[in-house]
Amino acid sequence: MSAPDPFPGSRDFVVLFDGDVVPPALSRAVVAIGNFDGVHRGHQALIARALEEARRARVPAAVLTFEPHPRQFFAPEKPLFRLTPQPEKLRIFGKLGLDGVFVRRFDATLAGTTAAEFVERLLVGELAASAVVVGHDFHFGKGREGTPAVLAALCQRFDLGCIVIPPVTAEDEPISSSLVRAALAAGDVARANALLGYRWFVEGEVGHGDKRGRVLGFPTANLRLPPSCGLRHGIYAIRIALDDGIRGGVASFGRRPTFDNGPPLLEVFLFDFEGDLYGRRVQVEFVAWIRGEERFATVEALVAQMQRDSQAARQALAGAGKARSMLA
């Protein structure tokens, strides 16, 4: 199954958290349910189907998602490479044509809710949904007792519509968040972006570095990504949204082995830009892989390679063509 175009335009939408009263504008919504980490093409198929059903029934379309990710709740000691932490995930939802998003806290209470309670109390009682859309591998309820078949039976009992979506595949393999994570861990942003259906991006506040890039002739905007970020260390062609439009650049993500081998840092050099980005929150979109992280014997050798990297990034950006973007 191939996903339809999920980006017909953006509209205003409402984000509701635990305890928020569901407004009339979201009553009787068709609700797509899932964790949606990455909001990849498979997730987009769920959302597109929810939109289709909602338009047909002339009711709202919404998403139900959970924070933190259940894997972080059940195994907090194991780092999880989140493709889209909550702010990024909500940014994407805001571009999909939805009327609203329900964000529910995944805690011990929710983890202990039975499948029947999940449907009766949450979907019917709290959200006042009219129908739900889930993926073929959706599980819910205490001990993951709820399967798509169980959900369908419970929905019939409580007079809810229920639609189960088959997998969206790439090269005969179901698209999943794990596949996207693996692609990014290999530095294969082209494959990751193809699986996502848009260019992967990160968001963060520009902070002060050691000013070394300025001395070398490559002043950078520095972002500290979450420690769990599994992106391969290396050099990338990137794009970034500023007040005057989208600008291209080259970025290094890694430990700077030529100098200090310190904590991982994303260092972004923007082409043809002069200005101060300190303290600003920005989104950086990854377009192409250039090379892996290396240690150089001399600063001169590093600078020469940075010049080659910049040229390679310019060429990659020029040849990238049009692609879906989540930049503001």
KETI-186722 format. One record per residue (C-alpha): y negated, x, z; residue number from 1; residue in three letters. Coordinates in pm, whole numbers. Layout:
N
(r (Y, X, Z), NUM, Ala),
...
end
This chain:
328
(r (0, 0, 0), 1, Met),
(r (-343, 136, -86), 2, Ser),
(r (-648, 53, 121), 3, Ala),
(r (-932, -141, -45), 4, Pro),
(r (-1284, -3, -46), 5, Asp),
(r (-1380, -32, 323), 6, Pro),
(r (-1748, 44, 284), 7, Phe),
(r (-1916, -263, 126), 8, Pro),
(r (-2228, -190, 329), 9, Gly),
(r (-2341, -196, 689), 10, Ser),
(r (-2465, -477, 909), 11, Arg),
(r (-2573, -523, 1266), 12, Asp),
(r (-2285, -547, 1507), 13, Phe),
(r (-2237, -592, 1881), 14, Val),
(r (-2050, -352, 2109), 15, Val),
(r (-1901, -515, 2419), 16, Leu),
(r (-1739, -338, 2714), 17, Phe),
(r (-1534, -458, 3012), 18, Asp),
(r (-1709, -745, 3188), 19, Gly),
(r (-1949, -823, 2906), 20, Asp),
(r (-1963, -1193, 2818), 21, Val),
(r (-1846, -1266, 2465), 22, Val),
(r (-2144, -1418, 2283), 23, Pro),
(r (-2107, -1718, 2050), 24, Pro),
(r (-2152, -1482, 1756), 25, Ala),
(r (-1814, -1323, 1836), 26, Leu),
(r (-1625, -1632, 1948), 27, Ser),
(r (-1306, -1712, 1754), 28, Arg),
(r (-1310, -1371, 1590), 29, Ala),
(r (-1032, -1221, 1383), 30, Val),
(r (-959, -904, 1579), 31, Val),
(r (-806, -581, 1447), 32, Ala),
(r (-637, -398, 1735), 33, Ile),
(r (-569, -27, 1780), 34, Gly),
(r (-686, 308, 1913), 35, Asn),
(r (-839, 391, 1574), 36, Phe),
(r (-879, 764, 1639), 37, Asp),
(r (-1022, 893, 1314), 38, Gly),
(r (-1059, 544, 1164), 39, Val),
(r (-852, 676, 874), 40, His),
(r (-745, 487, 560), 41, Arg),
(r (-462, 313, 742), 42, Gly),
(r (-703, 188, 1009), 43, His),
(r (-947, 85, 739), 44, Gln),
(r (-676, -132, 581), 45, Ala),
(r (-643, -322, 911), 46, Leu),
(r (-1017, -370, 933), 47, Ile),
(r (-1046, -473, 569), 48, Ala),
(r (-775, -737, 622), 49, Arg),
(r (-949, -866, 935), 50, Ala),
(r (-1273, -897, 735), 51, Leu),
(r (-1090, -1079, 457), 52, Glu),
(r (-930, -1328, 695), 53, Glu),
(r (-1254, -1379, 886), 54, Ala),
(r (-1451, -1452, 570), 55, Arg),
(r (-1186, -1695, 454), 56, Arg),
(r (-1192, -1879, 789), 57, Ala),
(r (-1570, -1841, 829), 58, Arg),
(r (-1538, -1675, 1168), 59, Val),
(r (-1649, -1331, 1297), 60, Pro),
(r (-1453, -1010, 1241), 61, Ala),
(r (-1416, -757, 1523), 62, Ala),
(r (-1216, -460, 1646), 63, Val),
(r (-1047, -416, 1985), 64, Leu),
(r (-1012, -51, 2084), 65, Thr),
(r (-946, 142, 2403), 66, Phe),
(r (-1112, 426, 2599), 67, Glu),
(r (-992, 671, 2701), 68, Pro),
(r (-717, 718, 2448), 69, His),
(r (-389, 606, 2615), 70, Pro),
(r (-244, 955, 2568), 71, Arg),
(r (-529, 1094, 2781), 72, Gln),
(r (-449, 839, 3051), 73, Phe),
(r (-74, 900, 3060), 74, Phe),
(r (-91, 1281, 3017), 75, Ala),
(r (-436, 1398, 3127), 76, Pro),
(r (-311, 1756, 3160), 77, Glu),
(r (-236, 1776, 2787), 78, Lys),
(r (-545, 1833, 2570), 79, Pro),
(r (-584, 1575, 2293), 80, Leu),
(r (-776, 1666, 1979), 81, Phe),
(r (-986, 1354, 1937), 82, Arg),
(r (-1087, 1310, 1574), 83, Leu),
(r (-1355, 1060, 1666), 84, Thr),
(r (-1469, 1044, 2029), 85, Pro),
(r (-1625, 711, 2124), 86, Gln),
(r (-1978, 771, 1984), 87, Pro),
(r (-1843, 884, 1647), 88, Glu),
(r (-1588, 602, 1636), 89, Lys),
(r (-1856, 340, 1705), 90, Leu),
(r (-2076, 498, 1437), 91, Arg),
(r (-1799, 447, 1182), 92, Ile),
(r (-1727, 91, 1296), 93, Phe),
(r (-2095, 17, 1245), 94, Gly),
(r (-2060, 96, 875), 95, Lys),
(r (-1759, -122, 805), 96, Leu),
(r (-1919, -468, 791), 97, Gly),
(r (-1782, -584, 1126), 98, Leu),
(r (-1955, -834, 1353), 99, Asp),
(r (-1853, -660, 1672), 100, Gly),
(r (-1638, -418, 1867), 101, Val),
(r (-1459, -480, 2197), 102, Phe),
(r (-1409, -158, 2395), 103, Val),
(r (-1162, -198, 2679), 104, Arg),
(r (-1106, 63, 2951), 105, Arg),
(r (-750, 193, 2942), 106, Phe),
(r (-660, 231, 3308), 107, Asp),
(r (-371, 158, 3543), 108, Ala),
(r (-444, -214, 3536), 109, Thr),
(r (-433, -237, 3158), 110, Leu),
(r (-131, -4, 3140), 111, Ala),
(r (55, -237, 3380), 112, Gly),
(r (-27, -555, 3188), 113, Thr),
(r (274, -726, 3036), 114, Thr),
(r (281, -816, 2669), 115, Ala),
(r (243, -1186, 2751), 116, Ala),
(r (-51, -1118, 2983), 117, Glu),
(r (-215, -902, 2717), 118, Phe),
(r (-212, -1192, 2473), 119, Val),
(r (-289, -1476, 2715), 120, Glu),
(r (-547, -1308, 2939), 121, Arg),
(r (-715, -1061, 2708), 122, Leu),
(r (-689, -1192, 2353), 123, Leu),
(r (-708, -1565, 2433), 124, Val),
(r (-886, -1574, 2768), 125, Gly),
(r (-1142, -1293, 2749), 126, Glu),
(r (-1199, -1239, 2379), 127, Leu),
(r (-1142, -1595, 2257), 128, Ala),
(r (-983, -1457, 1940), 129, Ala),
(r (-856, -1683, 1663), 130, Ser),
(r (-627, -1426, 1500), 131, Ala),
(r (-521, -1063, 1532), 132, Val),
(r (-439, -790, 1281), 133, Val),
(r (-219, -493, 1379), 134, Val),
(r (-31, -210, 1214), 135, Gly),
(r (342, -198, 1155), 136, His),
(r (392, 48, 1444), 137, Asp),
(r (168, -124, 1701), 138, Phe),
(r (300, -130, 2059), 139, His),
(r (134, -280, 2363), 140, Phe),
(r (199, -400, 2716), 141, Gly),
(r (373, -244, 3013), 142, Lys),
(r (628, 14, 2905), 143, Gly),
(r (532, -50, 2539), 144, Arg),
(r (741, -366, 2554), 145, Glu),
(r (523, -536, 2296), 146, Gly),
(r (620, -482, 1932), 147, Thr),
(r (478, -649, 1621), 148, Pro),
(r (764, -901, 1639), 149, Ala),
(r (692, -972, 2006), 150, Val),
(r (324, -1008, 1927), 151, Leu),
(r (395, -1254, 1646), 152, Ala),
(r (607, -1470, 1878), 153, Ala),
(r (344, -1464, 2153), 154, Leu),
(r (67, -1546, 1909), 155, Cys),
(r (265, -1846, 1787), 156, Gln),
(r (300, -1963, 2148), 157, Arg),
(r (-75, -1937, 2208), 158, Phe),
(r (-180, -2067, 1865), 159, Asp),
(r (-318, -1736, 1740), 160, Leu),
(r (-289, -1612, 1387), 161, Gly),
(r (-101, -1283, 1357), 162, Cys),
(r (-100, -1043, 1063), 163, Ile),
(r (103, -720, 1056), 164, Val),
(r (-10, -461, 802), 165, Ile),
(r (241, -228, 632), 166, Pro),
(r (168, 146, 635), 167, Pro),
(r (-86, 300, 400), 168, Val),
(r (77, 609, 255), 169, Thr),
(r (-26, 941, 105), 170, Ala),
(r (239, 1130, -90), 171, Glu),
(r (500, 882, 39), 172, Asp),
(r (410, 956, 404), 173, Glu),
(r (239, 703, 632), 174, Pro),
(r (-117, 807, 706), 175, Ile),
(r (-167, 874, 1077), 176, Ser),
(r (-412, 1039, 1313), 177, Ser),
(r (-151, 1311, 1370), 178, Ser),
(r (-147, 1396, 999), 179, Leu),
(r (-526, 1430, 998), 180, Val),
(r (-517, 1651, 1307), 181, Arg),
(r (-256, 1874, 1144), 182, Ala),
(r (-467, 1910, 830), 183, Ala),
(r (-776, 2010, 1030), 184, Leu),
(r (-570, 2252, 1241), 185, Ala),
(r (-476, 2421, 914), 186, Ala),
(r (-838, 2424, 795), 187, Gly),
(r (-743, 2189, 511), 188, Asp),
(r (-1054, 1970, 525), 189, Val),
(r (-990, 1849, 168), 190, Ala),
(r (-661, 1690, 276), 191, Arg),
(r (-808, 1564, 604), 192, Ala),
(r (-1095, 1398, 419), 193, Asn),
(r (-856, 1243, 167), 194, Ala),
(r (-650, 1094, 451), 195, Leu),
(r (-961, 970, 631), 196, Leu),
(r (-1127, 822, 325), 197, Gly),
(r (-1456, 989, 421), 198, Tyr),
(r (-1571, 1338, 514), 199, Arg),
(r (-1479, 1429, 872), 200, Trp),
(r (-1777, 1502, 1092), 201, Phe),
(r (-1860, 1613, 1445), 202, Val),
(r (-2159, 1524, 1658), 203, Glu),
(r (-2334, 1726, 1924), 204, Gly),
(r (-2656, 1859, 2066), 205, Glu),
(r (-2803, 2177, 1923), 206, Val),
(r (-2822, 2439, 2197), 207, Gly),
(r (-2954, 2790, 2238), 208, His),
(r (-2732, 3079, 2143), 209, Gly),
(r (-2782, 3454, 2170), 210, Asp),
(r (-3021, 3454, 1869), 211, Lys),
(r (-2794, 3708, 1696), 212, Arg),
(r (-2787, 3508, 1375), 213, Gly),
(r (-3164, 3520, 1348), 214, Arg),
(r (-3156, 3899, 1377), 215, Val),
(r (-2891, 3916, 1103), 216, Leu),
(r (-3098, 3696, 871), 217, Gly),
(r (-2883, 3386, 924), 218, Phe),
(r (-3046, 3171, 1197), 219, Pro),
(r (-2801, 2909, 1315), 220, Thr),
(r (-2796, 2574, 1491), 221, Ala),
(r (-2527, 2603, 1757), 222, Asn),
(r (-2305, 2319, 1879), 223, Leu),
(r (-2036, 2340, 2147), 224, Arg),
(r (-1750, 2114, 2047), 225, Leu),
(r (-1504, 1974, 2304), 226, Pro),
(r (-1253, 2236, 2427), 227, Pro),
(r (-974, 2020, 2286), 228, Ser),
(r (-1113, 2044, 1931), 229, Cys),
(r (-821, 2162, 1717), 230, Gly),
(r (-1016, 2257, 1405), 231, Leu),
(r (-899, 2590, 1263), 232, Arg),
(r (-1136, 2878, 1332), 233, His),
(r (-1308, 2982, 1013), 234, Gly),
(r (-1594, 2934, 771), 235, Ile),
(r (-1676, 2596, 613), 236, Tyr),
(r (-1916, 2441, 364), 237, Ala),
(r (-2097, 2164, 551), 238, Ile),
(r (-2364, 1897, 522), 239, Arg),
(r (-2602, 1778, 792), 240, Ile),
(r (-2844, 1484, 812), 241, Ala),
(r (-3206, 1559, 904), 242, Leu),
(r (-3517, 1343, 902), 243, Asp),
(r (-3603, 1456, 550), 244, Asp),
(r (-3256, 1394, 410), 245, Gly),
(r (-2914, 1555, 379), 246, Ile),
(r (-2901, 1934, 370), 247, Arg),
(r (-2617, 2167, 287), 248, Gly),
(r (-2512, 2479, 464), 249, Gly),
(r (-2233, 2706, 579), 250, Val),
(r (-2081, 2699, 927), 251, Ala),
(r (-1863, 2925, 1136), 252, Ser),
(r (-1635, 2774, 1398), 253, Phe),
(r (-1473, 3029, 1625), 254, Gly),
(r (-1506, 3302, 1883), 255, Arg),
(r (-1719, 3565, 1696), 256, Arg),
(r (-1454, 3842, 1716), 257, Pro),
(r (-1691, 4103, 1570), 258, Thr),
(r (-1912, 4065, 1877), 259, Phe),
(r (-1790, 3898, 2196), 260, Asp),
(r (-1476, 3693, 2123), 261, Asn),
(r (-1630, 3427, 2347), 262, Gly),
(r (-1573, 3052, 2380), 263, Pro),
(r (-1545, 2863, 2048), 264, Pro),
(r (-1881, 2770, 1900), 265, Leu),
(r (-1989, 2590, 1583), 266, Leu),
(r (-2271, 2790, 1425), 267, Glu),
(r (-2446, 2616, 1134), 268, Val),
(r (-2670, 2798, 887), 269, Phe),
(r (-2869, 2552, 674), 270, Leu),
(r (-2976, 2653, 326), 271, Phe),
(r (-3349, 2658, 248), 272, Asp),
(r (-3448, 2532, 592), 273, Phe),
(r (-3714, 2642, 834), 274, Glu),
(r (-3753, 2454, 1160), 275, Gly),
(r (-3645, 2404, 1517), 276, Asp),
(r (-3343, 2185, 1589), 277, Leu),
(r (-3300, 2275, 1958), 278, Tyr),
(r (-3220, 1975, 2172), 279, Gly),
(r (-3155, 1744, 1878), 280, Arg),
(r (-2831, 1553, 1844), 281, Arg),
(r (-2692, 1601, 1494), 282, Val),
(r (-2385, 1521, 1288), 283, Gln),
(r (-2215, 1796, 1088), 284, Val),
(r (-1993, 1691, 799), 285, Glu),
(r (-1718, 1923, 674), 286, Phe),
(r (-1691, 1950, 296), 287, Val),
(r (-1475, 2253, 214), 288, Ala),
(r (-1283, 2545, 364), 289, Trp),
(r (-1416, 2891, 276), 290, Ile),
(r (-1204, 3144, 471), 291, Arg),
(r (-1050, 3222, 807), 292, Gly),
(r (-1224, 3393, 1096), 293, Glu),
(r (-1223, 3774, 1074), 294, Glu),
(r (-1331, 4075, 1275), 295, Arg),
(r (-1548, 4326, 1088), 296, Phe),
(r (-1577, 4697, 1163), 297, Ala),
(r (-1955, 4702, 1119), 298, Thr),
(r (-2243, 4457, 1132), 299, Val),
(r (-2331, 4555, 775), 300, Glu),
(r (-1987, 4450, 655), 301, Ala),
(r (-2024, 4118, 836), 302, Leu),
(r (-2365, 4049, 682), 303, Val),
(r (-2233, 4127, 334), 304, Ala),
(r (-1947, 3882, 390), 305, Gln),
(r (-2188, 3616, 523), 306, Met),
(r (-2384, 3644, 201), 307, Gln),
(r (-2065, 3590, 1), 308, Arg),
(r (-1972, 3298, 227), 309, Asp),
(r (-2312, 3137, 165), 310, Ser),
(r (-2267, 3167, -209), 311, Gln),
(r (-1916, 3023, -188), 312, Ala),
(r (-2043, 2733, 23), 313, Ala),
(r (-2323, 2658, -223), 314, Arg),
(r (-2068, 2647, -503), 315, Gln),
(r (-1834, 2424, -302), 316, Ala),
(r (-2115, 2181, -221), 317, Leu),
(r (-2235, 2173, -583), 318, Ala),
(r (-1884, 2094, -703), 319, Gly),
(r (-1790, 1850, -428), 320, Ala),
(r (-1914, 1541, -611), 321, Gly),
(r (-1981, 1212, -446), 322, Lys),
(r (-1769, 1113, -148), 323, Ala),
(r (-1795, 862, 132), 324, Arg),
(r (-2011, 994, 413), 325, Ser),
(r (-2070, 884, 770), 326, Met),
(r (-2390, 1081, 818), 327, Leu),
(r (-2679, 874, 951), 328, Ala),
end
